[in-house]
Amino acid sequence: MGKFLRFIGILFMGLTSALIFLSGVGTTCVALDAMQYEGMEAIAQYQWLYILYVLAFVAFGIMGIRATIALVRGKENAYRDSVIILVLSLIVGAIHMATSRALREGGSSMPLDFIVYAVVFTLILFLLFGIPAIKVKVDFERGDDNGKTAAGGMTAIVMGMLVSSVQMWAGPTHIFDGVNLADAFHAQMMIGGGILFIIGLGMFIYAALNSATVSKTLPQESNLSA
């Protein structure tokens, strides 16, 4: 159970961090020139605020990815840092949602809503991990290294798929005047997603091979000790 919960925690922290980062990048177009997008003209008066949203979410996304790596490596305070990043992302995200609903035509704040809901879910998950009885089982700092590597690999694989396919899953809410703004950084997203996928696949294969090696070694050690 402890290994499974660690796997889930690392996976969701990584995915949520990627979503936070992509949200910051995705807000760039509106933050820099809202006047060219129908229904967002009012945002132009608060350009400075949306630039801050971009900077905050990009920073939180990067910090979240670093926290995910720290969870995989079992670093001290990785759990605490993850919770702090999730709380900060939730506060800024909620303010961003309220601002967009007040300024955008039709009172919409999509797709930011989905990002905020993902942050809420992951934060609740990590708060549950803080309950003493569960915390002992999860134990991000002392857990099985091979299991953490597998979790990190799977997280990187899914993050890579998420980043490289952003123009597809985020496209429906980012089409203005027939242009899919989610595909504005196509080459960068494809390269970044591909790198993440390759790294994750390498980590996952390494964990699988290492697990097979350990399982072969253990019976031999048992026979020698007998």
JOTAQUI-V786069 format. One record per backbone hydrogen bond with DSSP energy under -1.0 kcal/mol. CO is the residue of the C=O (numbers start at 0). NH is the residue of the N-H. If there is no record, write none. Layout:
BEGIN
co=CO nh=NH
co=CO nh=NH
END
This chain:
BEGIN
co=0 nh=4
co=1 nh=5
co=2 nh=6
co=3 nh=7
co=4 nh=8
co=5 nh=9
co=6 nh=10
co=7 nh=11
co=8 nh=12
co=9 nh=13
co=10 nh=14
co=11 nh=15
co=12 nh=16
co=13 nh=17
co=14 nh=18
co=15 nh=19
co=16 nh=20
co=17 nh=21
co=18 nh=22
co=19 nh=23
co=20 nh=24
co=21 nh=25
co=22 nh=26
co=24 nh=27
co=26 nh=30
co=27 nh=31
co=28 nh=32
co=33 nh=36
co=36 nh=39
co=38 nh=104
co=39 nh=42
co=40 nh=43
co=41 nh=44
co=42 nh=45
co=43 nh=46
co=45 nh=49
co=46 nh=50
co=47 nh=51
co=48 nh=52
co=49 nh=53
co=50 nh=54
co=51 nh=55
co=52 nh=56
co=53 nh=57
co=54 nh=58
co=55 nh=59
co=56 nh=60
co=57 nh=61
co=58 nh=62
co=59 nh=63
co=60 nh=64
co=61 nh=65
co=62 nh=66
co=63 nh=67
co=64 nh=68
co=65 nh=69
co=66 nh=70
co=67 nh=71
co=68 nh=72
co=69 nh=74
co=74 nh=77
co=76 nh=80
co=77 nh=81
co=78 nh=82
co=79 nh=83
co=80 nh=84
co=81 nh=85
co=82 nh=86
co=83 nh=87
co=84 nh=88
co=85 nh=89
co=86 nh=90
co=87 nh=91
co=88 nh=92
co=89 nh=93
co=90 nh=94
co=91 nh=95
co=92 nh=96
co=93 nh=97
co=94 nh=98
co=95 nh=99
co=96 nh=100
co=97 nh=101
co=98 nh=102
co=99 nh=103
co=103 nh=106
co=108 nh=111
co=110 nh=114
co=111 nh=115
co=112 nh=116
co=113 nh=117
co=114 nh=118
co=115 nh=119
co=116 nh=120
co=117 nh=121
co=118 nh=122
co=119 nh=123
co=120 nh=124
co=121 nh=125
co=122 nh=126
co=123 nh=127
co=124 nh=128
co=127 nh=130
co=130 nh=133
co=130 nh=134
co=131 nh=135
co=133 nh=137
co=134 nh=138
co=138 nh=142
co=143 nh=147
co=144 nh=148
co=145 nh=149
co=146 nh=150
co=147 nh=151
co=148 nh=152
co=149 nh=153
co=150 nh=154
co=151 nh=155
co=152 nh=156
co=153 nh=157
co=154 nh=158
co=155 nh=159
co=156 nh=160
co=157 nh=161
co=158 nh=162
co=159 nh=163
co=160 nh=164
co=162 nh=165
co=164 nh=167
co=164 nh=168
co=165 nh=169
co=170 nh=173
co=173 nh=180
co=175 nh=178
co=178 nh=175
co=178 nh=180
co=179 nh=182
co=180 nh=183
co=182 nh=185
co=184 nh=188
co=185 nh=189
co=186 nh=190
co=187 nh=191
co=188 nh=192
co=189 nh=193
co=190 nh=194
co=191 nh=195
co=192 nh=196
co=193 nh=197
co=194 nh=198
co=195 nh=199
co=196 nh=200
co=197 nh=201
co=198 nh=202
co=199 nh=203
co=200 nh=204
co=201 nh=205
co=202 nh=206
co=203 nh=207
co=204 nh=208
co=205 nh=209
co=206 nh=210
co=207 nh=211
co=208 nh=212
co=209 nh=213
co=210 nh=214
co=211 nh=215
co=212 nh=216
co=213 nh=217
co=216 nh=220
co=217 nh=221
co=218 nh=222
co=219 nh=223
co=220 nh=224
co=221 nh=225
END
